[in-house]
């Protein structure tokens, strides 16, 4: 049976987290040549190439199970240290979250946890349809995702529904929809997308009987700036009702049509960890307080 060196796996993880062998060497208090030797030994053990020597270094698909293994070892070591009465070092908890959750509700539970638990958070932002990939790769320990089916080796809990509504400024509505929000008007009114993978506006256009290929489209890949662009009248967009609820009355007008509901789930490794379970409990409780019940 193949035996995996914990030291080698930890070195691989340190290199990927730090972004270079030199930075990992500083974190591990060894020389860069020692880092390189450990990685070569690990690659020989598993018979796979684990790193693409680019800038920054990139893992190959074969690295994913080793990265998960190293992160799980860190969790287990912290739990053992706590049980032995030792004060464990602050553990780095990488989490994946979609941009709109990050902009609206996700930071509140993490802030509460940071006050009472020895942990620091490393957030990876991606679309909710793609955060599960980061969990599968071992890049993160848990993720807010739209995927309801448990990823292999993970547990899943329902969070709730993030509701989106099509909105625009009163001036934009007066300019582009003087006779109402019709399919013809939608073909000419500028629309704002988050990025190339954002299909919310496309889904709403299709549901409204409009051609999604017709309107001019802006792309603004940051939640705050995306909302700001909408408020500045650059175009119409779908925004979370959590985000629009705090705006001054009349700042944005609903365009009508059906709201789009995005169910969200929390997936985390099945490995039992008091710290990771505390993160999950806090995140799930906050989500169920502010999101729409599924």
C-alpha positions in Angstrom: 0.0 0.0 0.0 1.2 3.5 -0.9 2.4 5.4 2.2 2.1 9.2 2.1 4.7 11.3 4.0 2.9 13.7 6.2 6.0 16.0 6.0 5.9 15.9 2.2 2.1 16.6 2.1 2.5 19.5 4.6 5.3 20.9 2.4 3.1 20.7 -0.7 0.3 22.5 1.0 2.7 25.2 2.3 4.0 25.8 -1.2 0.5 26.1 -2.7 -0.7 28.4 0.1 2.4 30.6 0.0 2.6 30.7 -3.8 6.3 29.9 -4.1 9.0 27.6 -2.8 10.8 30.6 -1.3 7.8 31.8 0.6 7.0 28.3 1.8 10.6 27.9 3.0 10.3 31.0 5.2 7.0 29.7 6.6 8.5 26.2 7.3 11.9 27.7 8.6 13.9 25.5 6.1 15.9 26.3 3.0 14.3 26.5 -0.5 16.4 23.6 -1.5 15.0 21.5 1.3 11.5 22.4 0.1 12.4 21.3 -3.4 13.9 18.0 -2.1 10.7 17.2 0.0 8.5 17.8 -3.0 10.6 15.6 -5.3 10.6 12.9 -2.6 6.8 13.2 -2.4 6.4 13.0 -6.2 8.5 9.9 -6.2 6.4 8.3 -3.5 3.1 8.8 -5.3 4.6 8.4 -8.8 2.9 11.6 -10.0 3.9 15.1 -10.9 2.2 17.3 -8.3 3.2 20.9 -9.3 3.3 22.9 -12.5 6.4 25.0 -12.1 4.7 28.3 -13.1 4.3 31.6 -11.4 2.4 31.1 -9.1 2.9 27.4 -8.8 -0.1 25.4 -9.8 -1.2 22.0 -8.5 -1.9 19.1 -10.9 -5.0 17.1 -10.5 -3.0 14.5 -8.7 -2.2 17.0 -5.9 -5.8 17.4 -4.8 -6.1 14.3 -2.5 -2.7 15.2 -0.9 -3.7 18.8 -0.3 -6.9 17.5 1.4 -4.9 15.1 3.4 -2.5 17.8 4.6 -5.4 20.2 5.6 -7.1 17.4 7.4 -3.9 16.6 9.3 -3.8 20.2 10.5 -7.3 20.1 11.7 -6.7 16.8 13.6 -3.5 18.1 15.1 -5.2 21.2 16.5 -8.0 19.1 18.0 -5.4 16.8 19.7 -3.5 19.8 21.0 -6.6 21.3 22.5 -7.5 18.0 24.1 -4.0 17.8 25.7 -4.5 21.2 27.2 -2.1 23.0 24.8 -3.0 26.3 23.3 -3.0 25.6 19.6 -1.7 28.0 17.1 -4.2 29.9 15.0 -5.4 27.6 12.3 -5.9 28.9 8.8 -9.4 28.0 7.6 -9.9 28.3 3.8 -13.5 28.7 2.8 -15.2 29.2 -0.6 -18.2 31.6 -0.9 -20.1 33.2 -3.7 -19.7 36.9 -4.2 -23.2 38.0 -3.2 -23.2 36.0 0.0 -19.8 37.5 0.8 -21.2 41.0 0.2 -24.4 40.5 2.2 -24.5 38.0 5.1 -21.4 35.8 5.2 -18.9 38.0 7.1 -21.1 38.4 10.2 -20.8 34.8 11.5 -17.0 34.8 10.7 -16.5 38.0 12.6 -18.2 36.5 15.7 -16.1 33.3 15.4 -12.9 35.3 15.1 -13.5 36.9 18.4 -13.7 33.6 20.3 -11.8 31.0 18.3 -8.1 30.7 17.4 -8.6 30.8 13.6 -7.9 33.0 10.7 -10.1 32.8 7.5 -8.8 32.6 3.9 -11.8 33.3 1.7 -12.0 32.1 -1.9 -14.7 33.9 -4.0 -16.3 32.2 -6.9 -19.8 31.7 -8.4 -22.0 29.4 -6.2 -22.1 26.9 -9.1 -18.3 26.6 -9.0 -17.3 26.8 -5.3 -17.8 23.0 -4.9 -14.8 22.5 -7.3 -12.5 24.2 -4.8 -13.8 21.8 -2.1 -13.1 18.8 -4.4 -9.6 20.1 -5.1 -8.8 20.4 -1.4 -8.2 24.2 -1.8 -10.9 24.8 0.9 -12.3 23.0 3.8 -15.9 24.1 3.3 -18.0 26.0 0.8 -21.2 27.9 0.2 -22.5 26.2 -2.9 -25.6 25.7 -5.1 -24.8 22.0 -5.1 -27.2 20.0 -3.0 -25.6 16.5 -3.5 -22.8 15.8 -1.1 -19.4 15.9 -2.6 -17.4 12.7 -1.9 -16.1 12.9 1.6 -18.3 15.8 2.6 -21.4 16.6 4.6 -24.1 19.0 3.3 -26.6 21.3 5.1 -29.2 23.5 3.5 -28.7 27.2 4.2 -31.7 28.9 2.5 -32.6 30.8 -0.6 -30.9 33.9 -1.9 -33.6 35.8 -3.9 -32.7 38.1 -6.8 -34.9 40.8 -8.2 -34.5 42.8 -11.5 -34.0 46.5 -10.7 -33.0 49.8 -12.2 -32.9 53.4 -11.3 -36.0 55.6 -11.8 -34.2 57.6 -14.5 -33.1 54.4 -16.3 -36.7 53.1 -16.3 -38.0 56.4 -17.6 -35.4 56.5 -20.4 -35.5 52.8 -21.5 -38.9 51.6 -20.5 -41.3 54.6 -21.1 -44.0 52.2 -22.3 -43.3 49.4 -19.8 -40.8 46.6 -19.6 -41.5 44.9 -22.9 -39.5 42.4 -24.9 -38.7 45.1 -27.5 -37.5 47.6 -24.8 -35.4 44.9 -23.2 -33.6 44.2 -26.5 -32.1 47.7 -26.4 -31.7 48.5 -22.7 -28.2 47.9 -21.3 -27.9 45.1 -18.8 -25.1 44.4 -16.3 -23.6 41.0 -15.8 -21.2 40.1 -13.0 -18.8 38.1 -15.3 -19.0 35.7 -18.3 -20.4 32.9 -16.1 -23.2 35.0 -14.6 -26.4 33.8 -16.2 -29.0 35.4 -13.8 -29.8 38.2 -16.2 -30.0 35.8 -19.1 -32.4 33.6 -17.2 -34.6 36.5 -16.3 -34.7 37.8 -20.0 -35.7 34.3 -21.2 -38.5 34.1 -18.6 -39.6 37.6 -19.7 -39.8 36.5 -23.4 -36.9 38.6 -24.5 -33.9 37.6 -26.6 -30.8 37.5 -24.2 -28.4 38.0 -27.1 -29.9 41.3 -28.1 -29.2 43.9 -25.3 -25.8 45.5 -24.8 -24.0 44.1 -21.7 -21.6 45.5 -19.2 -19.5 43.2 -17.1 -18.5 44.3 -13.6 -17.0 41.4 -11.5 -17.3 42.8 -7.9 -20.5 42.7 -5.9 -20.2 46.2 -4.5 -19.2 47.8 -7.8 -21.9 45.7 -9.6 -24.6 47.2 -7.3 -23.0 50.7 -7.6 -23.1 50.5 -11.4 -26.8 49.7 -11.2 -27.3 52.6 -8.8 -25.4 54.9 -11.2 -27.8 53.9 -14.1 -25.4 52.1 -16.3 -27.9 49.3 -16.8 -30.5 47.1 -15.1 -29.5 44.0 -13.2 -30.6 41.3 -10.8 -29.6 42.2 -7.2 -30.1 40.2 -4.0 -33.1 41.5 -2.1 -30.8 41.4 1.0 -28.6 44.0 -0.8 -31.4 46.3 -2.0 -33.3 46.3 1.3 -30.8 48.7 2.8 -31.1 51.3 0.0 -33.0 54.5 0.3 -36.6 54.2 -0.7 -37.0 54.7 -4.5 -33.3 54.4 -5.3 -34.1 51.4 -7.4 -37.3 50.3 -9.0 -38.3 46.7 -9.6 -38.8 45.8 -13.2 -41.3 43.1 -12.5 -41.2 39.6 -13.8 -40.4 36.6 -11.7 -37.7 36.8 -9.0 -34.9 34.3 -9.3 -34.3 32.1 -6.3 -30.9 30.5 -5.8 -30.8 27.8 -3.1 -27.6 27.7 -1.2 -26.0 24.8 0.7 -23.0 24.4 3.1 -20.7 21.6 2.3 -17.7 20.7 4.5 -15.4 17.8 5.0 -16.9 14.9 6.9 -13.8 14.8 9.1 -14.9 15.7 12.7 -13.3 18.9 13.9 -14.6 21.0 16.8 -13.4 24.2 15.0 -14.8 23.3 11.6 -18.1 22.3 13.2 -18.2 25.6 15.0 -17.7 27.5 11.7 -20.5 25.4 10.2 -23.0 26.0 13.1 -22.4 29.8 13.0 -22.7 30.1 9.3 -25.8 27.9 9.1 -27.5 29.8 11.9 -26.8 33.1 10.2 -28.0 31.9 6.9 -31.2 30.6 8.3 -31.8 33.9 10.0 -31.4 36.1 6.9 -32.1 33.9 3.9 -35.5 32.7 2.7 -36.4 29.3 4.0 -36.0 26.6 1.3 
